[in-house]
Amino acid sequence: MAVSTRGEKEVEVTSSQNRSIVPTLKAVAEMLIAAACLMWVLYWFFSPEPHADDDDLSNNTQSRFFRTDGREGYSLIYQTLPWVVVVALSFLVIGLRSVLRKKETKAVSKGNGTFKISRLCTYPLWARSPFGVLTASDFLIVIAFLFITFYHFGRRTHLSFKEIDAGTVMHHHGPIVSKRWQKVQYASYYFGTISIIPFSLLWIPVSRGSPLLRLIGLPFEHAVRYHIWLAVFMMVFVSLHSIGYIVFYMRTDQTSRVTSWDTIGEKCSVVAGLVAWIAGLVVWLTSLSFFRRRWYEFFFAIHHLYVVYALFWLYHAVWSYHFFVIPMLLFFVDRFLRFLQSRTLVDVVSAKVLESNAIELRLARNSNDGMMRNALSTWCIQLPSISRIQWHFFSSSSTNQKDEKEVIIIIKPLGSWTRRLHKVLADNSNNHSSSKCPFSFKARVEGAYNDESDFYLRYASLILVAGGIGITPFLAILKDILYRYARTLNKDLDLPTSIELYYCVRTPEELSVLKELDMLNILSSFKELGLNIEIHSYITSNQRDHYQAFPYLENILGTNKGIDLSEYGGLDKVPTLSYTSPSLKNERSVVNGISPISNVGETFWVASITISSMVGYFVLSGLANLYIVEDYTKNFPNYNRAHIVVACVVLGILVFGGILAAIWYIILKRKSEDHTSTILPFNTKSTSTSPQSQYAPSIDLATTLETIESGERHFLWKGDIHIGGRPDWQDVFSHIKQKCRGMVVGVLVSGSESMQEDVAAQCGKHSSCFLFQKGDEDIIFEYHSVSFDL
C-alpha cells in the first residue's frame, strides 16, 4: 500500500508539473512578444535616420544575403525582425491558450471589485466622440500612437533645423535655397516618414484571421475601425508630405521635379509618389459612409486601388519596404487562405422569408472542420446568383455546438442586394413548384470570425440591447448559455444567472424573429436551474397603419403603457397574421459544407503556412540580393527593386505556403472520405437536441406562418411590450443599478450608432467608479459593442 501511495503521489506531482509548464511557457512567450513590440516602438524614439551620404552604403559589400548597414540595416533589425518574432510567438500563445481552455472545468469567473486591465476596454470614456464610442483603451491607444508619431516628427525636425541654422546641411541636388525653404523641405520629408507608421499598422486590422488580432482578443468587426483610423492618419500625413513638397518645388523654381522619375539606386521617384497620393485620396474619399452605404459595389471596386497605392509607394520610396513588408505579407497570406476557402460552393440548406420580411439562410456546415465558432461569430458571404462582386458580413444566430450542422444567417432587407435575393427566392419557389427541380442555391463563404474569449460568460448579470436585426448575435448567445446549462445539469459552474434583453423594432411583425429561439426545445427547465431571462420589447412606430392587423395593440397606441408578456399571451385578443412566404429546402441527399481550409482554421496549419511564407520571402529576397540586385547604388532601377520585393512576397506565399496548403487539403480530403460524418444526411432526422438541426424530408412551399403566436410556449420569457416609444435609458439604467448593487454587469449592444452611443453614455454615467469597486454597494457596467462597424 505504501508503494501504491508513493506511486500515486509521483503521478500527481508529474501531472502538476505538466500543468504548470503550459502557463509558464505561455508567460515566457508573451514577455518575448512584449520585448519585440518595445523594440519596434523604441526605433521611432532613437533611430539615427542617416542621410543619403552618411549611411555607409558606399562601404556595403556588393553581394550580401541580408544588408545590416545604414538605414536599411536599422529598419531590418528594429522593424522587420520584431514583426517576425511577434507573429511566430503569437501562434504559440494561441495554441497554448487552446490547451489551457480544454483543461479548464469552469467558465471564466465573474467580475469582482478588483482592478482588471480588461476594464480599460469596457469603460466608455467618450461616448459621443467624432470616432464613435471611445473606450479607455481606445483613448490610450490613440494618444500613444499620436505621441510616437509626433515625437519622431518633432525630434527629427528639431535636429534637422539645428543643422540648417548651423549651416552644416549639404545640398544634394537642385538650386541652393534659403534656410526657411530648407526647413519646409525637411518638415515635409518627415511627414512622409511618420506616415510609414500607420501604413505598416493598417494591414493588421484587415487581416481577418491575423494571429495578432487573435493574440490580443480583438474581433475583426472591431478591428475594422482601427484600420479606418490608421488610414485617416496616414492620408493626413501623406497629404502634408505631398503638399509640402509641391509647394517647395513650385516656390524654389523646381516645378519639373514634380513629374520626375529617378530610377537610380534608392532615390525617390516624385511622380510615383504623386500617383500614390492621388490613388490614396480616391480610396479614402470613396470609403466615406456617404459613398459606402449608397454605392457599395462602387466602394468595393475602388477600394482595390490599395494595390496601386502600395505599388507606387514602393516606386516612390523603395527603401522603406522593411517597415511594412511583414504586415503586408500577413495580409496577403490571409487573402490567400480566404481565396482557398471561398472556392468551395456551399449549399444553402434552406431559405425562407420570415414574417418580418427578413430572410433566413441556413448554410451547410462540416461538423469536424476544426474551426472555432463561438456564439459571437460573423461570416462573410457572397451569393453568386445575386452578385459576383458583393461580399457582405452577417452575424450568425447559431452556436458552436457540435450537433448543429447549419450556420443560420438572418438578413434584413435594407437595400438592392437584399431585394434581389428576395426576388431570386421567389423565382426559385415558382420554378420549383412547377417543375419539381431540386433547390440548388449556392454561396461562397469566408469565416467564421469571432471573439474566442466567450467574455459574456464571466458576468452573473447580462444586459443585452438590440435594435432590429441586431438581435441575431443575441439569439446565438442565449442559445449558447442554454446549451451550457443543459450540458452541466446539477454541476456548479459559473454561468450567467440573470439576462435582460431590450429589443427595439419598428413594427410588430419584426418581433417574430424571436421565434427563432425555441428555449423549451433546448432546455425546458432552465428556470428551475436558476436562469432568469426577461425581454423588454419596444415597438417604436407611432403610425396606426402598422397596428391595423393588431386591434388590441392599436387601442393602446400612444398610452406609453407596457403590456406584460404573460398577460398578453394569455388573452383571447392576441392577433395572428397569416403570411405565405417563399420557403425552399434542399432535397438532395448530400450537400457541400463550408470549407475547413480557412484563415481561422486549425491553428497548426495556419501557423505553418504563415511562417513558411515568411521564410520563403526571406530566402527569395536574399537570393535576389545575391544574384539579381547585387549593387543598390549603381544601375539597378528602383522600380525593378520594387518589383523584386513584390515578387518575393507573392512567390513566398504561393510556393512555400502553397505547398503546405496543398498538403492540408489532401489530408482533409482523405479524412472526409474516411468519415461519412462530414457529409450531411438529409433523408433522416438528426439526433441533435437543437431544433435548427432537424431536417425535413419533404418540402411544403405553401407554408403558413404566424406573426405572433398565442400561448405560454412562445411567451416563455418574463417581460413586457411597449408601444409607440423608445426606451428611456436613464430610467432603465437607474432601475438596473438599484437591482444589481455590488455587481459587475455586462452590457452588450448590437444596433445603430446612436443606440450604441446612448447606452455607452449611461454605462459611464451609472458606473459607481472608473476601474475599482470601492464598496459592496458599488456597481460597474462593462460596455461591449457587438455591432459590425464597417
Disulfide bonds with the S-S distance in Angstrom:
none
